[in-house]
Amino acid sequence: MTATDFGSPPRADENRSLIEQRVREALGTSEVRESLTIEWRGRPRYVEVIDMPVDALYYNPATHRIRAQRSFDPQREAELNADPWSDTSQEYLALLLKSLPADPAKEDPTFEDLKNSLRDFKQNEPGLITRDGTLVNGNTRCVALRELGVRSIRVGVLPESCTWEDVNAIELSLQLRREHKRDYSYINHLLALDEQLASGRPIADIAREFRIQSKTVERDKWILTALRDLVERSKSGDSQLKLMDFENSKEKLAELHRKYMDIASENKDQADLVKENRLAAIVLGFSKTDIRHIEVDFQLRYLAKVLPDNLKPSATQTPTSIPGLGRSVRSAGTDVAEAKAFTDILLKAKAVTKSNENSNFAEADAQTHEAETVLGDAQKAIDSALTPAGRDARIRKKRQAAPDRLNDACLDLEQSITDLVHARSSRTLDEDAFDEALIRLRGILDKLAIESARSIKTPGEGVTWLLDAVGREK
């Protein structure tokens, strides 16, 4: 994938002259010079640090930091794509750089923290610019310095041969340094990964550069594909959700992927059913702990009983007939189709409410009211369904608690056998301590046998063995 070439800003020639002059001055001084280490085309490189007027520099239109947020205002995004160097486009970039990733209409509190830090302690680390004055690193700092009325910013200067591909690569390498102070937002991290995948780089190389595991790259690729599908399905007239609308769903989506993969290894239809039901809950903003109660049986056993008729979509699949029995059953994909149709209803309603948030038109208000009614009804239905689903999940968990603990104890005993063999071969066994541990085990098994006899009316082979082993009557 080739990086977009945004060309050069209007004051490029003027900036080049000023930058070259200041670099020469820095090289010619007898004082201790400040330099910055960057990764330049796969190798470390030192670049000179100079002071530049903040008003002479341009925000980077290619920055990954606000890649998803560019779509916040479609009209200004179109102008940004057409002319990234215009005053309007640069003002839009400044707005996005200081805004909340999930809601660019609001200022990010961390931006105010950055301003306070710059006011109190000045600039600690230099930014980074191209020779024509485009900021590669330090975009947000430049916004803050301008608002504080500070006239200059310290920046490292990239080599003259720098291309837009170099700009993207350097920004990414700076972002992935462990000491970097501010991470990409969740969606922008996914997009940065996707950009690397689209370039044809091996997953193992991407994982190493992002300092994550290869399976995490695969997971994030799956999540981004699912989110793009949701955005496409949300389109309703002129309304449509944006990727940034899912900024705060990172942990929920990670758990969804893990659950989906566990179930899909046995039954893909069931995995798709859980996926759609959980996505519906994510769209409605349910908590991660609530969403965990949505299992394979959630739709038929709990949700279908409380879902209003206006939210019960009809699946297009026809029932499958059973030859010789004169009966029909729901096809395997029917439940999935109904769940997907339900999620689509919520996606479209959510898109309408998002699109009309700042509109005062009567028609928009009517659409918003209808969409909010749909979302409210769905919220109540899923909330009602989660109550019994959560109760049943807790019951199942209690039923499994004792067997799970015994299985864990068995693993520890197996490890104890291995340790015993090693201790014998090295003659390091503490025989007295081992004997005391066995006495304690005997006492615990005796108590376990007593409670097993009280709790289990018809002992199986395992309980029978336990009772015989400790000398208890069945």
C-alpha positions in Angstrom: 0.0 0.0 0.0 1.6 3.3 -1.2 1.4 6.3 1.2 -0.8 9.2 0.0 1.3 12.0 -1.5 -0.1 15.2 -0.1 2.4 17.4 -1.9 4.1 20.4 -0.3 2.5 23.1 1.8 2.3 26.7 0.4 5.2 28.1 2.4 7.4 25.1 1.6 10.2 27.1 -0.1 10.2 29.7 2.6 10.4 27.0 5.3 13.2 25.1 3.6 15.4 28.3 3.5 14.7 29.0 7.2 15.3 25.4 8.2 18.5 25.1 6.3 19.8 28.3 7.8 19.0 27.2 11.3 20.5 23.7 10.8 23.7 25.3 9.5 23.8 27.6 12.6 23.3 24.6 14.9 26.1 22.7 13.2 28.4 25.7 13.3 28.0 26.5 17.0 30.7 25.5 19.5 28.0 24.9 22.2 26.6 21.5 23.0 24.1 20.7 20.3 20.8 18.9 20.8 20.0 16.0 18.6 17.2 13.5 18.2 17.5 9.8 17.4 15.0 8.4 15.0 14.6 5.2 13.0 15.4 6.1 9.4 14.8 3.5 6.8 15.5 0.6 9.2 18.5 2.2 10.9 19.0 4.6 13.8 19.9 8.2 12.7 20.7 11.4 14.6 19.0 14.5 13.4 19.7 18.1 14.4 17.2 19.9 16.7 16.4 23.6 16.0 13.8 26.2 17.1 11.0 26.9 14.6 8.1 29.4 14.7 4.9 27.5 15.5 3.0 29.6 13.0 5.3 28.5 10.1 4.6 24.8 10.6 1.8 22.6 9.2 -0.2 19.8 10.9 0.4 16.5 9.2 -2.7 15.4 7.2 -1.4 11.8 7.1 -1.1 11.4 10.9 -2.4 8.1 12.2 -3.4 9.8 15.4 -6.7 11.1 14.0 -7.2 8.8 11.0 -10.6 7.6 12.2 -11.8 11.0 13.4 -11.4 12.7 10.0 -14.9 11.4 9.2 -16.4 13.4 12.1 -17.5 16.2 9.7 -17.9 14.9 6.1 -17.8 18.3 4.6 -14.6 19.4 6.2 -13.1 15.9 5.6 -13.8 16.4 1.8 -12.0 19.7 1.9 -9.2 18.2 3.9 -8.8 15.5 1.2 -9.0 18.1 -1.6 -6.6 20.7 0.0 -4.9 19.6 3.3 -2.9 22.8 3.5 -5.8 25.3 3.4 -6.5 27.3 6.6 -9.9 25.5 7.0 -8.3 22.1 6.7 -5.5 22.9 9.1 -8.0 24.3 11.6 -10.0 21.0 11.3 -6.8 19.0 12.0 -6.2 21.2 15.0 -9.7 20.5 16.3 -9.4 16.8 15.9 -5.9 16.7 17.5 -7.3 18.1 20.8 -10.6 16.3 20.8 -11.9 13.1 22.4 -11.3 10.2 20.0 -14.8 8.8 20.6 -16.5 12.2 20.3 -14.6 15.0 18.5 -17.3 17.5 19.5 -15.7 17.4 23.0 -12.2 18.4 24.0 -10.0 15.6 25.4 -9.1 16.3 29.1 -5.6 15.1 28.4 -5.2 18.0 26.0 -5.8 20.4 28.9 -3.2 18.4 30.9 -0.7 18.8 28.1 -1.3 22.6 28.0 -0.8 22.8 31.7 2.4 20.8 31.5 3.8 22.9 28.7 2.9 26.1 30.6 4.5 24.9 33.8 7.5 22.9 32.6 8.0 24.0 29.0 8.7 21.6 26.2 10.5 18.4 27.4 10.9 16.5 24.1 11.4 18.0 20.6 9.0 17.4 17.9 9.9 16.3 14.3 9.4 18.1 11.0 10.1 17.6 7.3 12.2 20.2 5.4 9.1 21.9 4.1 7.7 22.4 7.7 5.3 19.6 8.0 5.0 18.2 11.6 5.7 14.4 11.8 5.7 14.3 15.5 4.5 16.9 17.9 1.3 17.9 16.1 -0.8 18.0 19.3 2.0 19.9 21.2 2.0 22.5 18.4 -1.8 23.0 18.9 -1.2 23.5 22.6 1.7 25.9 22.2 -0.3 28.0 19.7 -3.2 28.2 22.2 -0.7 29.2 25.0 0.7 32.0 22.8 4.2 30.4 22.7 6.0 31.5 19.6 8.4 28.7 18.9 8.8 24.9 19.2 11.9 22.7 19.3 11.9 20.2 16.5 14.2 17.6 14.9 14.7 18.0 11.1 14.4 15.0 8.8 16.8 14.5 5.8 16.0 16.3 2.5 15.2 13.0 0.8 12.2 12.3 3.1 9.1 11.0 1.3 5.5 10.6 2.5 6.3 6.9 3.0 9.1 7.9 5.3 6.8 10.2 7.2 4.3 7.4 7.8 7.0 4.9 8.8 8.7 7.4 11.2 5.5 8.4 12.9 4.6 4.7 13.4 8.1 3.9 14.8 7.9 6.9 17.2 4.4 5.8 18.3 5.6 2.3 19.1 8.5 3.3 21.3 7.8 2.1 24.8 8.6 5.5 26.3 6.1 7.3 24.0 3.7 9.2 26.2 0.4 9.1 24.3 -1.0 6.0 22.5 -3.0 6.0 19.4 -6.7 5.7 20.1 -8.2 2.2 19.8 -9.6 2.6 16.3 -6.5 4.4 15.0 -4.4 1.6 16.3 -6.5 -0.9 14.3 -6.2 1.3 11.2 -2.4 1.5 11.6 -2.3 -2.3 11.8 -4.5 -2.6 8.8 -2.3 -0.2 6.8 0.7 -2.5 7.5 -1.3 -5.6 6.5 -2.4 -3.9 3.3 1.2 -3.2 2.4 1.8 -6.9 2.2 4.1 -7.2 5.2 4.1 -10.6 7.0 2.0 -10.7 10.2 5.1 -11.9 12.2 7.0 -8.7 11.1 4.0 -6.5 12.0 3.6 -8.1 15.4 7.3 -7.6 16.2 7.1 -4.0 15.2 4.0 -3.3 17.2 5.4 -5.3 20.1 2.4 -7.7 20.2 1.8 -11.3 19.4 0.9 -12.6 15.9 -2.4 -13.8 17.3 -3.2 -10.3 18.5 -2.7 -9.0 15.0 -5.1 -11.7 13.7 -7.6 -10.7 16.4 -7.4 -7.0 15.6 -7.8 -7.7 11.9 -10.9 -9.7 12.6 -12.3 -6.9 14.8 -11.7 -4.2 12.2 -13.4 -6.3 9.5 -16.4 -6.8 11.8 -16.6 -3.0 12.6 -16.4 -2.1 8.9 -19.3 -4.5 8.3 -21.3 -2.8 11.1 -20.6 0.6 9.6 -21.8 -0.6 6.2 -24.9 -2.2 7.7 -25.8 0.9 9.7 -26.4 3.1 6.6 -30.0 4.5 6.7 -30.6 7.3 4.1 -27.9 9.9 4.8 -27.2 8.5 8.2 -24.3 6.1 8.9 -22.2 5.2 11.9 -18.5 5.8 11.8 -15.6 3.6 13.0 -14.9 6.1 15.8 -18.3 5.4 17.3 -16.8 2.1 18.6 -13.7 3.7 20.2 -14.8 2.7 23.8 -15.6 -0.9 22.9 -12.1 -2.3 22.9 -12.4 -4.9 25.7 -15.9 -5.9 24.7 -14.8 -6.6 21.1 -11.7 -8.5 22.3 -13.9 -10.7 24.5 -16.4 -11.1 21.6 -13.5 -12.4 19.3 -12.3 -14.8 22.0 -15.9 -16.2 22.5 -16.5 -16.4 18.8 -13.4 -18.4 18.1 -14.1 -20.8 20.9 -17.6 -21.6 19.6 -16.7 -21.4 15.9 -14.3 -24.3 16.3 -17.3 -26.5 17.0 -20.2 -24.8 15.4 -20.0 -21.7 13.2 -23.8 -21.0 13.1 -23.8 -20.8 16.9 -20.7 -18.6 16.9 -22.4 -16.2 14.4 -25.5 -16.2 16.6 -23.6 -15.2 19.7 -21.7 -12.6 17.7 -24.8 -10.9 16.5 -26.5 -11.0 19.9 -23.4 -9.5 21.6 -22.9 -6.9 18.9 -26.5 -5.7 19.5 -25.7 -5.3 23.2 -22.4 -3.5 22.3 -24.4 -1.0 20.1 -26.7 -0.3 23.0 -23.8 0.3 25.4 -24.2 -2.6 27.8 -21.3 -3.3 30.1 -18.8 -6.0 29.5 -20.0 -8.0 32.5 -23.6 -8.0 31.2 -22.5 -9.0 27.7 -20.8 -12.1 29.1 -24.2 -13.5 30.0 -25.1 -13.6 26.3 -24.5 -17.2 25.3 -25.8 -19.5 22.4 -29.3 -19.9 24.0 -29.8 -16.1 24.8 -31.9 -15.3 21.8 -34.4 -18.2 21.9 -34.5 -18.8 25.7 -34.5 -15.3 27.0 -34.7 -12.4 24.4 -37.5 -13.8 22.2 -39.9 -13.8 25.2 -39.5 -10.1 26.0 -38.8 -8.6 22.6 -41.6 -6.3 21.4 -43.3 -7.2 18.1 -41.9 -4.2 16.3 -38.4 -5.4 17.0 -39.0 -9.0 15.9 -37.6 -9.1 12.3 -38.8 -12.0 10.1 -36.0 -14.2 8.8 -36.0 -14.9 5.0 -35.1 -18.5 5.4 -37.9 -21.1 5.1 -38.2 -24.0 7.5 -36.5 -27.3 6.6 -38.9 -30.2 6.3 -38.1 -33.6 7.7 -38.9 -36.3 5.1 -41.3 -39.0 6.4 -42.2 -37.2 9.6 -44.4 -34.4 8.2 -42.6 -31.9 10.3 -40.6 -28.8 9.7 -37.7 -27.3 11.8 -36.0 -24.0 11.7 -33.0 -24.1 9.4 -29.6 -23.6 11.1 -29.2 -20.1 9.6 -32.7 -18.8 10.6 -31.8 -17.8 14.1 -28.6 -16.1 12.8 -30.6 -14.2 10.2 -33.1 -13.0 12.7 -30.3 -12.0 15.1 -28.6 -10.1 12.3 -31.8 -8.4 11.2 -32.3 -7.3 14.8 -28.8 -5.9 15.0 -29.3 -4.1 11.8 -32.4 -2.3 13.2 -30.3 -1.1 16.1 -27.4 0.0 13.9 -29.7 2.1 11.7 -31.4 3.6 14.7 -28.1 4.4 16.3 -26.9 6.0 13.1 -29.9 8.3 12.9 -29.5 9.5 16.5 -25.8 10.1 15.9 -26.4 12.0 12.6 -29.1 14.2 14.1 -27.4 15.0 17.4 -26.7 18.6 16.4 -29.7 19.2 14.1 -32.6 21.4 14.9 -34.8 20.6 12.0 -38.3 19.3 12.8 -37.9 16.3 10.4 -34.6 15.3 12.0 -36.2 15.6 15.5 -39.0 13.3 14.4 -36.5 10.8 13.0 -34.4 11.0 16.1 -37.4 10.4 18.4 -38.4 7.3 16.4 -34.9 6.0 16.5 -34.5 6.7 20.2 -37.8 4.8 20.8 -36.5 1.8 19.0 -33.2 1.9 21.0 -35.1 2.4 24.2 -37.4 -0.6 23.6 -34.4 -2.7 22.6 -32.5 -1.6 25.7 -35.4 -2.6 28.0 -35.9 -6.0 26.3 -32.2 -7.0 26.4 -32.0 -5.7 30.0 -35.0 -7.9 30.9 -33.5 -10.9 29.1 -30.1 -10.5 30.9 -31.7 -10.8 34.3 -32.7 -14.5 34.0 -29.7 -15.2 31.8 -27.3 -13.8 34.4 -29.1 -15.7 37.2 -28.9 -19.0 35.3 -25.2 -18.3 34.5 -24.5 -17.9 38.2 -26.2 -21.1 39.0 -24.2 -22.9 36.3 -21.1 -21.4 37.7 -21.9 -22.6 41.2 -22.6 -26.1 39.9 -19.3 -26.2 38.2 -17.3 -24.7 41.1 -16.6 -27.9 43.0 -15.6 -30.0 39.9 -13.4 -27.2 38.7 -11.5 -27.0 41.9 -11.0 -30.8 42.0 -9.7 -30.6 38.4 -7.2 -27.9 39.5 -6.2 -30.0 42.5 -5.6 -33.0 40.1 -3.2 -30.8 38.1 -1.3 -29.9 41.2 -1.1 -33.5 42.2 0.3 -34.5 38.8 2.9 -31.8 39.1 3.7 -33.1 42.6 4.4 -36.5 41.1 6.9 -35.0 38.7 8.5 -33.0 41.5 8.8 -36.1 43.6 10.7 -37.9 40.8 13.1 -35.0 40.4 13.6 -34.8 44.1 14.4 -38.5 44.3 16.9 -38.4 41.5 18.7 -35.4 43.1 18.2 -36.6 46.7 16.7 -33.4 47.8 13.3 -34.6 49.1 12.2 -33.4 52.5 10.6 -36.6 53.7 9.1 -35.2 56.9 7.5 -32.3 55.1 6.2 -34.7 52.4 4.7 -36.9 55.1 3.0 -34.0 56.8 1.5 -32.9 53.5 0.1 -36.4 52.9 -1.5 -36.4 56.4 -3.2 -33.1 55.6 -4.4 -34.6 52.3 -5.9 -37.5 54.1 -7.8 -35.2 56.4 -9.1 -33.2 53.4 -10.2 -36.3 51.6 -12.0 -37.5 54.7 -14.0 -34.2 54.8 -14.6 -34.4 51.1 -16.0 -37.9 51.5 -18.3 -36.8 54.3 -19.8 -34.0 52.2 -20.0 -36.1 49.1 -22.0 -38.8 50.9 -24.4 -36.1 52.2 -24.8 -34.3 48.9 -24.9 -37.2 46.3 -27.8 -39.7 46.7 -26.6 -42.1 43.9 -22.8 -42.3 44.0 -21.0 -42.8 40.8 -17.7 -44.6 40.3 -15.6 -41.6 41.5 -17.6 -41.0 44.7 -17.7 -44.7 45.4 -13.9 -44.9 45.1 -13.5 -41.9 47.5 -15.8 -43.4 50.1 -14.0 -46.8 49.9 -10.6 -45.1 50.1 -11.3 -43.3 53.3 -13.3 -46.1 54.8 -16.7 -44.4 54.7 -20.0 -46.3 54.3 -21.9 -45.7 51.1 
